[in-house]
Amino acid sequence: MKTKTLVVIGGGAAGFFCAINAARRQPGLQVIILEKTHKLLSKVKVSGGGRCNVTHACFSIAEMIKKYPRGASFLKKSFHHFFTSDTIQWFLERGVHLHTEQDGRMFPVTNNAQTIIDCLVGEANKYKVEIRTNAEVKTIQPQADGFHIELANHKFLQAQFVCVACGGYANAEKFNWLTALGHQIQMPVPSLFTFNAKEKEITNLMGIVVNDAQVKIIGTKLQQTGPVLITHWGLSGPAILKLSAWGARVLEEKKYVFSITVNWYPQLNENTAIEKMQQLRFERAGQKLMNKNPFDLPARLWEFLAEQAGLDANIRWADVPAKKQNLLAKNLCNYSIAIKGKTTFKEEFVTAGGIALHEVDANTMQSKIVPHLFFAGEILDVDGITGGFNFQHAWTSGWIAAKSMATI
């Protein structure tokens, strides 16, 4: 009997997971990973600051799918096949223990992404998965007995199965080799990016983190609450990244020129902040405004907000003029920042967009247009917020594709 071949296009998390699980399930299957660059598992390596945010400690599918701006309905079906608990168990069976941080993110107990890389590469070696780097695919041509695959170096491969797991693309033209197969794409736009401040006063506070701030995009209903980091170019941190994910298409339409408001102390709004400050004028009458602030903000940020309200560093609470007090309350709870542009990080870049989901079976990851063609990972029009959600989609889709091939 002729050996069947699976070609997995893409040497990232989804590609590796599909390849090693397919090889494990079907010992007679020849499995080849084609990676167009010289690097394997590059996002795994840099994720979570080099620790690899493997998944998220959420064990309710209904709650989990709320973390995906695009693809929630698709994942509602897929997660029934392979979910968070399955990911944890899969790695545990291979000697990789995960731990959960306070915010729900899960990392290897070593806090080192190399642990995950070593596990995946070790499994590939164990099941004799062939890995080829610098192997870019130019075309896939369906044939009666499988696929004819043309590589950039004028080499060719024949395969009975193909799984496309090459990650997202920044522009539509790069999808041409897939649209040639009859598939539609949702136009790709960036997701998970930071905001560049138009005016640079706020960037003088670079390095400051406010653990619980609320950020709203003016003129939309988009808002997020969570940690905000002030950087030398603007704002970053989980709240900003989540906002960029949910607002990916809206912000692209705005050409990344918009305004936000930040409530640095979400327990209060502008009106209740004024009431609080009026109370403080009596309770702390003789104390300097710049002494330990009552909102537990970083001292440099509190000084900045006061300066922006025109208040002198040595002024006492009792001497704060009502007009400037109200302006300070506004700065605290409704601080406006003009945004012009974004910053993305190449290795951690995530796209919104990809292969249209109505053309893929969520229960098998097989194309509804081309038999024996599968998809896994970010090439699909699925993307999650930061926190391990994109990796969970990679593991789920790669595992389902591998299982589906075993039944054909």
C-alpha positions as CSV (number, residue, x, y, z in Angstrom):
1,M,0.0,0.0,0.0
2,K,1.4,3.4,-1.0
3,T,2.4,5.7,1.9
4,K,0.1,8.7,2.2
5,T,1.7,12.1,2.7
6,L,0.5,15.1,4.7
7,V,2.1,18.5,4.0
8,V,1.7,21.1,6.8
9,I,2.4,24.6,5.6
10,G,3.7,26.6,8.5
11,G,6.1,25.8,11.3
12,G,4.3,27.6,14.1
13,A,2.1,26.4,17.0
14,A,-0.8,25.3,14.9
15,G,1.3,23.7,12.2
16,F,3.4,21.7,14.7
17,F,0.4,20.6,16.7
18,C,-1.3,19.3,13.6
19,A,1.8,17.6,12.3
20,I,2.8,15.8,15.5
21,N,-0.8,14.7,16.3
22,A,-1.4,13.4,12.8
23,A,1.9,11.5,12.8
24,R,1.1,10.0,16.2
25,R,-2.4,8.9,15.2
26,Q,-1.3,7.4,11.8
27,P,2.2,5.7,12.1
28,G,2.2,5.0,8.4
29,L,1.6,8.6,7.4
30,Q,4.5,10.6,6.0
31,V,4.3,14.1,7.6
32,I,6.3,17.1,6.3
33,I,6.3,20.6,7.8
34,L,7.2,23.4,5.3
35,E,8.3,26.7,6.9
36,K,9.1,29.5,4.6
37,T,11.6,31.2,7.0
38,H,14.6,29.7,8.8
39,K,12.8,30.0,12.2
40,L,10.4,27.5,13.8
41,L,7.8,28.3,16.5
42,S,8.9,32.0,16.5
43,K,5.7,33.2,18.2
44,V,5.9,30.5,20.8
45,K,9.4,31.7,21.6
46,V,8.5,35.4,22.2
47,S,5.0,35.0,23.6
48,G,4.5,36.3,27.2
49,G,7.9,37.9,27.3
50,G,9.7,34.7,26.3
51,R,7.6,32.6,28.8
52,C,4.9,31.4,26.3
53,N,1.4,32.1,27.4
54,V,0.2,28.5,26.5
55,T,-3.5,29.0,27.2
56,H,-6.0,30.6,29.6
57,A,-7.5,29.1,32.7
58,C,-11.1,29.4,31.5
59,F,-13.0,26.1,31.5
60,S,-16.4,27.4,30.2
61,I,-16.8,27.4,26.4
62,A,-19.5,30.1,26.8
63,E,-17.1,32.3,28.7
64,M,-14.1,31.5,26.5
65,I,-15.6,32.5,23.2
66,K,-16.3,36.0,24.6
67,K,-12.5,36.6,24.3
68,Y,-12.5,36.3,20.5
69,P,-13.5,39.5,18.6
70,R,-13.8,37.3,15.5
71,G,-14.6,33.6,15.2
72,A,-16.6,33.1,18.4
73,S,-19.4,31.1,16.7
74,F,-16.9,28.9,14.9
75,L,-15.0,28.2,18.1
76,K,-18.2,27.4,20.0
77,K,-18.2,24.2,17.9
78,S,-14.5,23.6,17.7
79,F,-13.9,23.9,21.5
80,H,-16.2,20.9,22.1
81,H,-13.5,18.7,20.4
82,F,-10.4,20.1,22.1
83,F,-10.5,22.7,24.9
84,T,-8.4,24.3,27.6
85,S,-8.4,21.2,29.8
86,D,-7.3,19.1,26.9
87,T,-4.4,21.4,26.2
88,I,-3.3,21.2,29.9
89,Q,-3.5,17.4,29.8
90,W,-1.7,17.1,26.5
91,F,1.3,18.9,27.8
92,L,1.2,17.3,31.2
93,E,1.3,13.8,29.6
94,R,4.6,14.9,27.9
95,G,6.1,16.2,31.2
96,V,5.2,19.9,30.8
97,H,3.4,21.3,33.8
98,L,1.6,24.6,33.5
99,H,0.8,27.1,36.3
100,T,-1.9,29.8,36.4
101,E,-1.2,33.4,37.2
102,Q,-3.7,35.7,39.0
103,D,-5.1,37.0,35.7
104,G,-5.7,33.5,34.3
105,R,-2.8,33.3,31.9
106,M,-1.1,29.9,32.0
107,F,2.6,29.3,31.5
108,P,5.0,26.4,31.8
109,V,6.2,26.1,35.4
110,T,9.7,26.8,34.1
111,N,8.5,30.2,32.9
112,N,10.6,29.6,29.8
113,A,9.1,29.3,26.2
114,Q,11.9,26.9,25.3
115,T,10.2,24.2,27.4
116,I,7.2,24.3,25.0
117,I,9.5,24.4,22.0
118,D,11.5,21.5,23.2
119,C,8.3,19.5,23.8
120,L,6.9,20.2,20.3
121,V,10.2,19.6,18.5
122,G,10.7,16.4,20.6
123,E,7.3,15.1,19.6
124,A,8.1,15.8,16.0
125,N,11.3,13.9,16.2
126,K,9.7,11.0,18.1
127,Y,7.1,10.5,15.3
128,K,9.5,11.2,12.5
129,V,8.0,14.4,11.2
130,E,10.2,15.9,8.5
131,I,10.8,19.6,8.9
132,R,12.0,21.8,6.0
133,T,12.9,25.4,6.6
134,N,13.3,28.1,3.9
135,A,10.6,26.3,2.0
136,E,8.0,28.7,0.8
137,V,4.9,27.4,-1.0
138,K,4.0,29.2,-4.2
139,T,1.0,27.1,-5.4
140,I,-1.2,24.2,-4.4
141,Q,-2.9,22.4,-7.3
142,P,-5.6,19.8,-6.4
143,Q,-5.4,16.6,-8.4
144,A,-7.3,13.4,-8.6
145,D,-5.1,11.7,-6.1
146,G,-4.2,14.6,-3.9
147,F,-2.2,17.8,-4.4
148,H,0.7,19.1,-6.4
149,I,2.7,21.6,-4.4
150,E,5.1,24.0,-6.0
151,L,7.8,25.6,-3.8
152,A,9.7,28.8,-4.4
153,N,12.9,27.0,-5.1
154,H,11.3,25.2,-8.1
155,K,10.9,22.0,-6.1
156,F,7.7,20.0,-6.1
157,L,5.8,17.8,-3.7
158,Q,2.9,15.4,-3.9
159,A,0.6,15.0,-1.0
160,Q,-2.8,13.4,-0.2
161,F,-3.5,15.9,2.6
162,V,-2.5,19.6,3.0
163,C,-3.0,21.6,6.2
164,V,-2.4,25.4,5.8
165,A,-1.2,26.8,9.1
166,C,1.1,29.6,8.0
167,G,-0.3,32.3,10.2
168,G,-1.9,35.6,9.2
169,Y,-0.9,37.9,6.4
170,A,-0.6,41.7,6.6
171,N,-2.1,42.3,3.2
172,A,-4.6,40.6,0.9
173,E,-2.2,39.9,-2.0
174,K,-0.3,37.3,0.1
175,F,-3.5,35.2,0.1
176,N,-3.5,34.8,-3.7
177,W,-2.2,31.2,-3.6
178,L,-5.2,30.3,-1.4
179,T,-7.9,32.4,-3.2
180,A,-6.7,30.6,-6.4
181,L,-8.2,27.5,-4.8
182,G,-11.6,29.2,-4.7
183,H,-11.5,30.4,-1.1
184,Q,-12.6,33.8,0.0
185,I,-10.8,35.9,2.6
186,Q,-11.9,38.5,5.1
187,M,-9.6,41.4,4.5
188,P,-6.6,41.4,6.9
189,V,-6.1,44.3,9.3
190,P,-3.8,44.5,12.3
191,S,-5.0,43.4,15.8
192,L,-3.2,43.6,19.2
193,F,-1.3,46.8,18.7
194,T,-0.3,49.8,20.9
195,F,-1.4,53.4,20.6
196,N,0.9,56.2,19.6
197,A,0.2,59.5,21.3
198,K,0.0,62.5,19.0
199,E,1.1,64.9,21.7
200,K,4.1,63.7,23.7
201,E,3.5,65.2,27.2
202,I,2.1,61.9,28.5
203,T,5.2,59.9,27.2
204,N,7.4,61.8,29.7
205,L,5.8,59.3,32.2
206,M,7.1,56.3,30.3
207,G,7.4,53.2,32.4
208,I,4.4,54.0,34.7
209,V,1.8,51.3,35.0
210,V,-1.7,51.8,36.3
211,N,-3.1,48.4,37.1
212,D,-6.8,49.3,36.8
213,A,-7.6,52.0,34.3
214,Q,-10.6,52.3,31.9
215,V,-9.9,53.4,28.3
216,K,-12.7,54.5,25.9
217,I,-12.4,55.3,22.2
218,I,-14.3,58.5,21.6
219,G,-17.1,58.3,19.1
220,T,-17.6,54.5,19.6
221,K,-18.9,52.1,22.2
222,L,-15.5,50.5,22.6
223,Q,-14.0,50.4,26.0
224,Q,-11.8,48.2,28.2
225,T,-10.6,48.2,31.8
226,G,-7.3,46.7,32.9
227,P,-3.6,47.5,33.2
228,V,-2.3,50.4,31.2
229,L,1.4,51.0,30.5
230,I,2.7,54.4,29.5
231,T,5.5,54.1,26.9
232,H,7.9,56.4,25.1
233,W,5.6,56.4,22.1
234,G,2.2,56.3,23.9
235,L,0.1,53.7,25.6
236,S,0.3,49.9,25.9
237,G,-0.7,47.2,28.3
238,P,-3.5,44.6,28.3
239,A,-6.3,47.2,28.3
240,I,-4.9,48.9,25.2
241,L,-4.2,45.6,23.4
242,K,-7.7,44.3,24.1
243,L,-9.1,47.6,22.8
244,S,-7.1,47.3,19.6
245,A,-8.4,43.8,19.1
246,W,-12.1,44.6,19.5
247,G,-11.6,47.8,17.5
248,A,-9.4,46.4,14.8
249,R,-11.6,47.2,11.8
250,V,-13.0,50.4,13.2
251,L,-9.5,51.8,13.9
252,E,-8.3,50.7,10.5
253,E,-11.2,52.7,8.9
254,K,-10.0,55.7,11.0
255,K,-6.5,55.2,9.7
256,Y,-5.4,55.0,13.3
257,V,-6.2,58.7,14.0
258,F,-8.6,59.0,16.9
259,S,-9.0,60.1,20.5
260,I,-9.3,58.1,23.7
261,T,-10.3,59.0,27.2
262,V,-8.6,57.4,30.2
263,N,-10.2,57.0,33.7
264,W,-7.1,56.4,35.8
265,Y,-9.4,55.6,38.8
266,P,-12.5,53.8,37.5
267,Q,-14.1,53.6,41.0
268,L,-15.1,57.3,40.4
269,N,-16.5,59.2,37.5
270,E,-15.9,62.9,36.9
271,N,-18.8,64.0,39.1
272,T,-18.1,61.7,42.0
273,A,-14.4,62.7,41.8
274,I,-15.4,66.3,42.3
275,E,-17.4,65.4,45.3
276,K,-14.5,63.4,46.7
277,M,-12.1,66.3,46.1
278,Q,-14.4,68.7,47.9
279,Q,-14.4,66.3,50.8
280,L,-10.6,66.1,50.8
281,R,-10.4,69.9,50.9
282,F,-11.8,69.7,54.4
283,E,-10.3,66.4,55.6
284,R,-6.7,67.3,54.3
285,A,-7.0,71.1,54.4
286,G,-3.4,71.7,55.6
287,Q,-1.8,68.9,53.6
288,K,0.0,69.5,50.4
289,L,-1.8,68.2,47.3
290,M,1.3,66.4,46.2
291,N,1.7,64.4,49.4
292,K,0.5,60.8,49.2
293,N,-2.5,61.0,46.9
294,P,-5.8,59.5,47.9
295,F,-6.3,57.5,44.7
296,D,-3.2,55.2,45.0
297,L,-1.9,56.4,41.7
298,P,1.9,56.4,40.9
299,A,3.3,59.7,42.3
300,R,4.6,60.9,38.9
301,L,1.2,60.4,37.3
302,W,-0.6,62.3,40.1
303,E,1.9,65.2,39.8
304,F,1.4,65.2,36.0
305,L,-2.4,65.3,36.3
306,A,-2.2,68.2,38.8
307,E,0.3,70.1,36.7
308,Q,-2.1,69.6,33.7
309,A,-4.8,71.2,35.8
310,G,-2.5,74.2,36.5
311,L,-1.9,73.4,40.1
312,D,1.3,74.2,41.9
313,A,3.2,71.4,43.6
314,N,3.2,73.1,47.0
315,I,-0.5,74.0,47.1
316,R,-2.5,72.8,50.0
317,W,-5.8,71.0,49.6
318,A,-7.7,73.9,51.2
319,D,-6.3,76.4,48.7
320,V,-7.2,74.5,45.5
321,P,-9.5,76.8,43.5
322,A,-12.8,75.2,42.5
323,K,-12.2,75.6,38.8
324,K,-8.8,73.8,39.0
325,Q,-10.2,71.2,41.3
326,N,-12.8,70.4,38.7
327,L,-10.1,70.2,36.0
328,L,-8.1,67.8,38.2
329,A,-11.2,65.6,38.6
330,K,-11.6,65.6,34.8
331,N,-7.9,64.7,34.3
332,L,-8.3,61.9,36.8
333,C,-11.5,60.3,35.4
334,N,-11.8,61.6,31.8
335,Y,-8.3,62.4,30.5
336,S,-8.3,62.9,26.8
337,I,-5.4,61.7,24.6
338,A,-5.2,62.2,20.8
339,I,-3.8,59.1,19.1
340,K,-2.0,59.1,15.8
341,G,-0.7,55.8,14.6
342,K,0.0,52.4,16.1
343,T,3.0,50.2,17.0
344,T,3.0,46.5,16.3
345,F,5.6,44.0,17.1
346,K,6.6,41.8,14.2
347,E,7.0,38.5,16.1
348,E,3.8,38.9,18.1
349,F,1.8,40.5,15.3
350,V,-1.8,39.2,15.0
351,T,-4.2,39.8,12.2
352,A,-7.9,40.1,12.1
353,G,-9.0,38.5,8.9
354,G,-8.2,35.4,6.9
355,I,-10.0,32.4,5.3
356,A,-13.7,33.0,5.5
357,L,-15.1,30.7,8.2
358,H,-18.3,29.7,6.3
359,E,-16.0,27.9,3.9
360,V,-14.4,25.7,6.6
361,D,-16.0,22.9,8.7
362,A,-15.5,23.9,12.4
363,N,-15.8,20.2,13.4
364,T,-13.0,19.0,11.1
365,M,-11.1,22.1,9.9
366,Q,-11.5,20.7,6.4
367,S,-12.3,23.1,3.5
368,K,-15.8,22.9,2.2
369,I,-14.5,23.7,-1.2
370,V,-11.4,21.5,-1.7
371,P,-11.5,18.0,-0.2
372,H,-8.5,17.0,2.0
373,L,-7.4,20.6,2.4
374,F,-7.4,21.7,6.0
375,F,-6.7,24.9,7.9
376,A,-5.4,25.6,11.4
377,G,-4.5,28.7,13.4
378,E,-4.3,32.3,12.5
379,I,-4.8,31.8,8.7
380,L,-8.5,31.5,9.6
381,D,-10.6,34.5,10.3
382,V,-10.3,33.9,14.1
383,D,-8.4,36.1,16.5
384,G,-8.5,36.5,20.3
385,I,-7.5,39.1,22.7
386,T,-4.2,38.9,24.6
387,G,-3.9,36.2,27.3
388,G,-3.3,32.8,25.7
389,F,-6.5,32.8,23.6
390,N,-4.8,32.8,20.2
391,F,-2.6,29.8,21.2
392,Q,-5.6,27.9,22.4
393,H,-7.2,28.4,19.0
394,A,-3.9,27.1,17.4
395,W,-3.9,24.0,19.6
396,T,-7.6,23.3,19.0
397,S,-7.6,23.7,15.2
398,G,-4.3,21.8,14.8
399,W,-5.6,18.9,16.9
400,I,-9.0,18.7,15.1
401,A,-7.3,18.8,11.7
402,A,-5.0,15.9,12.7
403,K,-7.9,13.9,14.1
404,S,-10.0,14.5,11.0
405,M,-7.4,13.2,8.6
406,A,-7.1,10.0,10.6
407,T,-10.8,9.2,9.8
408,I,-10.4,9.7,6.0
